[in-house]
Amino acid sequence: MQALELFNITNITGGIELYPDNTTTSIEFYDLEYAESIYILDYSDSSSLRRISLPKLQSVRTIFLQLNGHEPFIDAPVLEDAFQINLIGNWTK
């Protein structure tokens, strides 16, 4: 099991684009409050990614998540502003 964790970054005026491998179980952006775009793409049917956590994200222009694995969930409890959200896959939450 492997987690991708990002600490102490609150604002990304560009974008984040990730292609996690089959050992990544979670992606955690602990302090991120704003991002122009977040793209997380995993085309593998054997993906281990289960959790995407954005606990402080308040605003994002675009979120595009394509995960073909086993029912991942996204946690963004304070998200208030988004122009576009695309979720592709079997999401649980």
C-alpha positions in Angstrom: 0.0 0.0 0.0 1.2 3.4 -0.9 -0.2 6.9 -0.4 0.6 10.0 -2.4 0.5 12.9 0.1 0.9 16.6 -0.5 1.5 18.9 2.5 1.8 22.7 2.9 0.6 23.6 -0.6 -2.6 25.7 -0.3 -2.9 27.2 -3.9 -2.1 25.8 -7.3 -2.9 28.3 -10.0 -2.2 25.8 -12.7 -3.3 22.1 -12.6 -2.5 18.8 -11.1 -2.4 15.8 -13.4 -1.8 12.3 -11.9 -1.6 8.8 -13.3 -1.3 6.6 -10.2 0.2 3.2 -10.5 -1.4 0.0 -9.2 0.2 0.3 -5.8 -1.3 3.7 -4.9 -4.1 3.3 -2.4 -4.8 6.9 -1.6 -4.2 10.5 -2.7 -4.2 13.1 0.1 -3.9 16.8 -0.5 -4.1 17.9 3.1 -3.8 21.7 2.9 -4.9 22.5 -0.7 -7.6 25.2 -0.7 -7.7 26.1 -4.4 -6.6 24.5 -7.7 -7.4 25.5 -11.3 -7.7 21.8 -12.3 -7.3 18.3 -10.8 -7.0 15.4 -13.2 -6.5 11.9 -11.8 -6.6 9.2 -14.5 -6.3 5.5 -13.9 -7.3 3.3 -16.8 -6.3 0.0 -15.1 -9.0 -2.5 -14.0 -6.7 -3.6 -11.3 -6.3 -0.2 -9.6 -5.7 -0.1 -5.9 -6.7 3.5 -5.5 -9.6 3.7 -3.0 -9.5 7.2 -1.5 -9.0 10.8 -2.8 -9.0 13.2 0.1 -9.2 17.0 -0.3 -10.2 18.1 3.2 -9.6 21.8 2.8 -10.4 22.3 -0.9 -12.9 25.2 -1.2 -12.7 26.1 -4.9 -11.6 24.4 -8.1 -12.4 25.1 -11.7 -12.3 21.5 -13.0 -12.1 18.1 -11.4 -11.8 15.2 -13.7 -11.5 11.7 -12.1 -11.4 8.6 -14.2 -10.9 5.5 -12.0 -11.7 2.0 -13.2 -10.8 0.2 -10.0 -12.8 -0.9 -7.0 -15.3 1.8 -5.9 -13.1 4.6 -4.8 -14.5 7.6 -2.9 -13.7 11.3 -2.9 -13.7 13.3 0.3 -14.0 17.1 -0.2 -16.2 18.2 2.7 -15.8 22.0 2.3 -15.8 22.3 -1.5 -18.1 25.3 -2.3 -17.2 26.4 -5.8 -16.6 24.3 -8.9 -17.2 25.0 -12.6 -17.0 21.4 -13.8 -16.8 18.0 -12.0 -16.5 14.8 -14.1 -16.5 11.4 -12.2 -16.0 8.4 -14.4 -16.0 4.9 -12.8 -17.8 3.1 -9.9 -17.8 5.7 -7.1 -19.1 5.0 -3.6 -19.2 8.6 -2.3 
